[in-house]
Amino acid sequence: MSSLRRFALILFPLFITLAIDGAHAQDGESASAAPQPSTAFPAPSVTAPPAELWLPRALTPQEKPRHVAADVLLMQAERLREGYPNTQFLQDELRQHKYDLVESQLDVILAKSMADPAYEFVEQDAANFAEGENPVQPLDKTVIDDWVAAIPDSPWAHYSEGLRWSDKAWDARGNGWAQDITEAQWKVVHADETQARAEIRKSLTLNPKIAIAWVTLMNIDRTDGTMDDETKDFVGGSKQRPASFLIPDQFEEQLQPRWGGSMEIMDALAQAEVKKVDLNPRFWSLLGSAAADAGCAACNHYDWATSLKEYNSALIYGDRPSWLERAGDAAKYLHRYALAHAYYERAKHYKTDEFDLVIETDLMDALCNPATDPRKLAILEQ
C-alpha cells in the first residue's frame, strides 16, 4: 500500500469525526433535536431477497477446485504487486541515466513472470513505470527519448516510448463516446497511435516475450485498427506467452458486443482458453466474462436486479475485484446494504488499498445502523 493511501485511510475516520463534531458545535442547542434521517438512501429493505437474483448457483465438485485455485492465484498476484513498489525507484534511476540498472531489474521481473504467472501484475506495473501510478506522476517524455537514444536496442525503452504515444492519443481522443469525437481529434489519434504501434512493434521484435506489450498493441488496434489486427496480435501474443492471463483477458474484452462482438464469441474464446487452465488457474475466470459484461450493460440501463444476477453468474468462475465491486453497487442501489457490504468487503480482501472500497464499506455500515448520525451519512455520501 502506498504511503499516501495509507495516510488517507488513517485520516478518513478522523475527518468524519471532526466534521460531525464541527457540525454539532455550529448547531449549538439545536443539536438536541431528534436527527432527521438521510433522504439520499431509502431505509434497507427487510424482505427476503429472491434467491434467483442474489444467490449464485452452487459450484459442482469439478468447478470448486478450479474456482479456489483461480482465487488463490489472484490473491498471490495482488500481494506480490503490493510487495514490488517499483515505479518511483525506476523513475528516479532512469532520470539519473542508470539505464543498465533499470533494464536489469525489468529483465529479472520478466523472468519471474514467465516462470510464475503470479508475477504478471508485477510485470505489468514495472513495464508501465514511466507512466507513473498515483501519486507518482508520468516521466517527462524527454527522459524516455534520452533512454531510446542511449540504448536503441532496448525493448523496454521502445515499449515505454510506444505507451507514451498511445497515452497521448487517448488524451487527444478524450473520454467521450466515439460518435462525439471530431474528425480533427481522430486525425491526431491516428497519427499518435501510428507512432505508438511502430514503437511497440520494435519492442516486440527485440523481445517478443513482454506480455504487456502485446496487451498494449491490442489496445492500439481497438482504437486505431481492426478486429483482424487485434486477432492477429492476440494469436501472436498467446504463442509467445501461453500462460499469460492478461493477453486473453484483453482480447475477450474486445469481443464484447459494444465493440462489435457477441456473448457467444466471448464464451467460445473462454472455452478455448480454459483448456490451458493448468498453465494458469486464472484462465478459469474467463468463463465469467460474458456474464459480467451483461451485468455491466444492465447497470448502464439502471437495471440493478439484472445486473446483480449477471455478476453473480460471473462470480461463479472466480473473484474478480471489479465484478465484486459492481455487484456491490447493484445491491446498494437495490437498498440491500448488508449484501452490498459483503461484496465490497470481499473485494477489499484482494484490493486492500482501494480507497473507494473502504468508503463504500463504511457507508454500508452506516446505512445498516439505525443509530448512525445523519451528519456522518452526509459526509460518506459525498
KATAMO-V787805 format. One record per backbone hydrogen bond with DSSP energy under -1.0 kcal/mol. NH is the residue of the N-H (numbers start at 1). CO is the residue of the C=O. Records with the same first field share a line. If there is no record, write none. Layout:
# KATAMO-V787805
NH: CO  CO
This chain:
# KATAMO-V787805
6: 2
7: 3
8: 4
9: 5
10: 6
11: 7
12: 8
15: 11
16: 12
17: 13
18: 14
19: 15
20: 16
21: 17
22: 18
23: 19
24: 20
25: 21
26: 22
27: 23
28: 24
30: 27
31: 28
32: 29
33: 30
45: 335
53: 50
54: 50
55: 51
64: 60
67: 63
68: 64
69: 65
70: 66
71: 67
72: 68
73: 69
74: 70
75: 71
76: 72
77: 73
78: 74
79: 75
80: 76
81: 77
82: 78
83: 79
86: 84
90: 86
91: 87
92: 88
93: 89
94: 90
95: 91
96: 92
97: 94
98: 93
99: 97
102: 98
103: 99
104: 100
105: 101
106: 102
107: 103
108: 104
109: 105
110: 106
111: 107
112: 108
113: 109
114: 110
115: 111
116: 112
119: 116
120: 117
123: 119
124: 120
125: 121
126: 122
127: 123
128: 124
129: 126
131: 128
132: 129
136: 133
139: 130
143: 140
144: 140
145: 141
146: 142
147: 143
148: 144
149: 145
150: 146
151: 147
154: 151
158: 154
159: 155
160: 156
161: 157
162: 158
163: 159
164: 160
165: 161
166: 162
167: 163
168: 164
169: 165
170: 166
171: 167
172: 168
173: 169
174: 170
180: 177
181: 178
186: 182
187: 183
188: 184
189: 185
190: 186
191: 187
192: 188
193: 189
194: 190
195: 191
196: 192
197: 193
198: 194
199: 195
200: 196
201: 197
202: 198
203: 199
204: 200
205: 201
206: 202
207: 203
210: 207
211: 209
214: 210
215: 211
216: 212
217: 213
218: 214
219: 215
220: 216
221: 217
222: 218
223: 219
224: 220
230: 226
231: 227
232: 228
233: 229
234: 230
235: 231
236: 232
237: 233
238: 234
239: 235
240: 236
241: 237
244: 241
249: 245
250: 246
251: 247
252: 248
253: 249
254: 250
255: 251
256: 253
259: 256
260: 257
261: 256
266: 262
267: 263
268: 264
269: 265
270: 266
271: 267
272: 268
273: 269
274: 270
276: 273
277: 274
279: 276
280: 276
283: 280
284: 281
285: 282
286: 283
287: 284
288: 285
289: 286
292: 288
293: 289
294: 290
295: 291
296: 292
297: 293
298: 294
299: 295
300: 296
302: 299
303: 298
304: 302
307: 303
308: 304
309: 305
310: 306
311: 307
312: 308
313: 309
314: 310
315: 311
317: 314
318: 315
320: 318
324: 320
325: 321
326: 322
327: 323
328: 324
329: 325
330: 326
331: 327
332: 328
333: 329
334: 330
335: 332
336: 331
337: 335
340: 336
341: 337
342: 338
343: 339
344: 340
345: 341
346: 342
347: 343
348: 344
350: 347
351: 347
352: 350
354: 351
358: 354
359: 355
360: 356
361: 357
362: 358
363: 359
364: 360
365: 361
366: 362
367: 363
368: 364
372: 369
376: 373
377: 373
378: 374
379: 375
380: 376
381: 377
382: 378
